[in-house]
Amino acid sequence: MYGGLKSDIIEVTMKKNVILSWCLYDFAGASYYSVISAVIFPVYYANRIVGNTARLGDLWWGRAISLSMLIVAVTSPFAGGIAGRAGVRKKFLIAYSLAAAFFVSMFSFLKAGDVIPGFLLIVAANVAKEGGIVFYNSYLPDIAPWDLRGRVSAWGFGLGYVGSAAALLIALPLVRKGHFPLVWLSVCAFFLVFSLPAFFLLPGDEPARGRERENVARYAVQGTKSALAALKWLWLENPGARSFLLSYLFYQDGVNTVIIFSSIFASVSLGFGPAELVALYLAVQLTAFLGAFAMAKPSDLWGPKKVIVLTLFLWVFVAAAATFVRQKDQFWVIAGIAGLGLGSIQAASRTLFSRFVPPGRQSEFFGVYSMIGKTSAIAGPFIFGLVSRLTGSERPAVAAVGGLFLLGLAFIAPLREPAGGPAPPAL
C-alpha cells in the first residue's frame, strides 16, 4: 500500500498521458500568444495596418485588447456556469479553440488601412482564445492531486514557453521574406495540431446536473445562478479568496500590459527590428521556462503565495528598470529577468486559486478566475496606450505598470493559504 505523496505520484504517473495532453494545449496555444498577442502581429497592426504616427497604432491596439478582455471578463463566469451545469466543458473548449483559429486565419486578408476590420478580427480572435482558457484551466484540479498541482501547473506553462519559441522559429523565416499571411496561417496550424491530444484525451463531459433534459434557456439560467453563487462565495464569504482575487486583479493587469506592449515598446522606444524582436522574445521564453520549472517544486513545498510575493518584488524592479533603459543591451537583461518572473507568477497564481475550488465546481470557479484575470487586462492596456498618446513617450506608461505590482503586493500580504479543499457553496 502506498500513502501520502507516494500514492499521489503513482496517480500522476497513471495519468501521464492526460497530463501531457493538457500541457500540450498550453504548448499549442502559446503560438497565439507569442506571434499574435506579443511579438509580430501587434507591430504589424500598429505600423502597417494603422500606421503608428502620433502613436495611433498603440491606441488602436490598446482599444482592441481592452474591448476583447472586457467581453471575456463579462462572459466567462456565465459560460463557465453553463458548461458546468450542462456538462459541456470539453465541447466549449473545442468550440472556442476552433473559433480562435478561424479568426486568426482571417488576418491573412488584412491590408494597409484596414483599421476597423483588423480591430474587429483582433477582438473576435482574442475573445475566442481567452474564453477557451476558462475550460482549459478548470481541468487542473481534475488531473492533479492537491500537493502536486504546483508542479503540474508549472509543467503546462513551461511547455507553453517552449511552444512560444517553436512558433516564433517557424514564423521568423516567413517574416524575413514578408510573407505575413503565411505567418498567421502557420499559427492556426500549430494551434490546431497540438491541441488535438487535449481534444481526445482530456476527461469527457460529465452528465448535466439536475434534471436529465433541460433546454438551452434553462441551462443558461441555472449556469448563471451557479456562476453568481461561486462569485458570492469567493468574494463575500471567503476572505482568503477575496484577498487573492484583489491582488490578482492588479498584478495580472501589470503582467498582461507588459506582455501586450513589450514588443511595441522595444520597437518604438529602443529601435528593435522584427528579427531582433523575435530573438528577444525567444530569450524571454527561455528564462520564463526556467522560472516556471525553478519555482514548480517550491510552489508545492513553500506554498504558491510565497512564490507570488517573491515574484512581485522582481516585477517591481523590472518596471522601474525598464522606465529608464536607453540601450538595447540593457533591455535584453531586463527582459530576461522579466521572463523569470513571468514563468513563476502565472503557474503559482493558477495553483493558488485551484486551492479555493470545490470538487465538481471547476468550470464555474475558473470562470470567475478568468473574469478577474481578463478584467485586469482592460485598464492596463488602455492606460498604457492613453499615457503613451498624451505624453508622446512610452516610458511614463511603463512606470505606471510598476504601481500595479505594488498594489498586488499590498492585497496579497494578509492572505492565509487554505490547508484543505473548501466545501462547495450552496446554490
Secondary structure by P-SEA (a helix, b strand, c coil): cccaaaaaaaaaaaaaaaaaaaaaaaaaacccccccccccaaaaaaccccccccaaaaaaaaaaaaaaaaaaaacaaaaaaaaaaaccaaaaaaaaaaaaaaaaaacccccccaaaaaaaaaaaaaaaaaaaaaaaaaaccccccccaaaaaaaaaaaaaaaaaaaaaaaaaaaaaacaaaaaaaaaaaaaaaaaccccccccccccccccccccaaaaaaaaaaaaaaaaaaaccccaaaaaaaaaaaaaaaaaaaaaacaaaaaaacccccaaaaaaaaaaaaaaaaaaaaaaaaaaaaacaaaaaaaaaaaaaaaaaaaaccccaaaaaaaaaaaaaaaacaaaaaaaaaaaaccccaaaaaaaaaaaaaaaaacaaaaaaaaaaaaaccaaaaaaaaaaaaaaaaaaaccccccccccccccc
